[in-house]
Amino acid sequence: MKPKQRRAIPVLLLSCLAIACLVVWGRQGNALDDRTSAACRWLAVPWSIYATAYGVALSAVAAIAAYVWDARYRAPGELPAWPAALGVVLAVPLLVLGAGAVWLTYDEAADVAGKVGHNFCM
């Protein structure tokens, strides 16, 4: 493996980590909704949902930082290796989605904060 490709792999891996965190965040949110409905009372947002929401955003930021680090070692006019190019193309929208995930997590927590433990079933 060439050094150029070796430097580019972390960009793609961090983008894949951000995708995995986004999928886990969505599944945890759905599981919380299911548990809340089954319990017929409001449940607090668990810390794992916060962790995965921040995981999306921070992994995307790290992927972009790794791309910038990789760019420092390229010759002028040299194109990035395909893992770095693909990773940064994925990381930019994931950064926006990660910021949205963090915002939605805090929004839901604020909405539920006054209702935790109260019944909503008849």
C-alpha positions in Angstrom: 0.0 0.0 0.0 1.3 3.4 -1.0 1.9 6.0 1.7 -0.6 8.3 -0.1 -3.4 5.6 0.4 -2.3 4.8 3.9 -2.8 8.4 5.0 -6.2 8.5 3.3 -7.7 5.5 5.0 -8.5 7.2 8.3 -10.7 9.7 6.5 -12.9 6.9 5.1 -12.9 4.9 8.4 -14.0 7.9 10.4 -16.8 8.6 7.9 -17.9 5.0 8.2 -17.9 5.4 12.0 -20.1 8.5 11.7 -22.5 6.5 9.5 -22.6 3.7 12.1 -23.2 6.1 14.9 -26.1 7.7 12.9 -27.7 4.3 12.4 -27.3 3.4 16.0 -28.7 6.8 17.1 -31.8 6.3 15.0 -32.4 2.8 16.3 -31.9 3.9 19.9 -34.5 6.6 19.4 -37.0 4.2 17.9 -36.3 1.8 20.8 -36.9 4.6 23.3 -40.2 5.4 21.7 -41.2 1.7 21.8 -40.3 1.4 25.5 -42.1 4.6 26.3 -45.3 3.3 24.6 -45.0 0.0 26.3 -44.6 1.5 29.7 -47.4 4.0 29.2 -45.3 6.7 30.9 -42.7 9.2 29.8 -39.1 7.9 30.0 -36.0 10.1 30.2 -33.6 10.2 27.2 -30.7 7.8 28.1 -27.1 8.8 27.9 -26.4 6.4 25.0 -28.5 8.5 22.7 -26.5 11.6 23.6 -23.2 9.6 23.0 -24.2 8.4 19.6 -25.5 11.8 18.5 -22.2 13.4 19.5 -20.4 10.4 17.9 -21.8 11.3 14.5 -20.8 14.9 14.7 -17.3 14.3 16.2 -16.5 11.5 13.8 -17.4 13.7 10.8 -15.3 16.5 12.2 -12.4 14.1 12.7 -12.8 12.8 9.1 -12.6 16.3 7.8 -9.5 17.1 10.0 -7.9 13.9 8.7 -8.5 15.0 5.2 -6.9 18.4 5.9 -4.0 16.6 7.5 -3.7 14.3 4.4 -3.8 17.4 2.1 -0.7 18.9 3.9 1.4 16.0 2.6 0.2 16.0 -1.0 2.3 17.7 -3.7 0.8 20.8 -5.2 -1.8 19.9 -7.8 -1.8 16.2 -6.7 -5.3 14.7 -6.4 -6.3 12.9 -3.1 -6.4 9.2 -3.0 -9.9 7.8 -3.5 -10.5 6.8 0.1 -9.8 10.4 1.2 -12.0 11.8 -1.5 -14.9 9.4 -0.7 -14.5 10.0 3.0 -14.7 13.7 2.9 -17.6 13.6 0.4 -19.4 11.5 3.0 -18.2 13.5 6.0 -19.6 16.9 5.0 -23.3 15.9 5.0 -22.7 13.7 8.0 -21.5 16.7 9.9 -24.8 18.4 9.2 -26.7 15.3 10.1 -24.7 15.0 13.3 -25.4 18.5 14.3 -29.1 17.8 13.6 -28.9 14.6 15.7 -27.4 16.5 18.7 -30.1 19.2 18.4 -32.9 16.7 18.1 -31.6 14.8 21.1 -31.6 17.9 23.3 -34.9 19.0 21.9 -36.6 15.7 22.8 -34.9 15.7 26.3 -36.2 19.2 26.9 -39.7 18.2 25.8 -39.8 15.1 28.0 -38.0 16.7 31.1 -41.2 17.9 32.8 -43.1 14.8 32.0 -40.8 12.0 33.1 -42.7 9.3 35.0 -46.2 10.7 34.2 -48.7 8.4 32.6 -50.1 9.2 29.2 -52.2 6.1 28.6 -55.9 6.0 29.6 
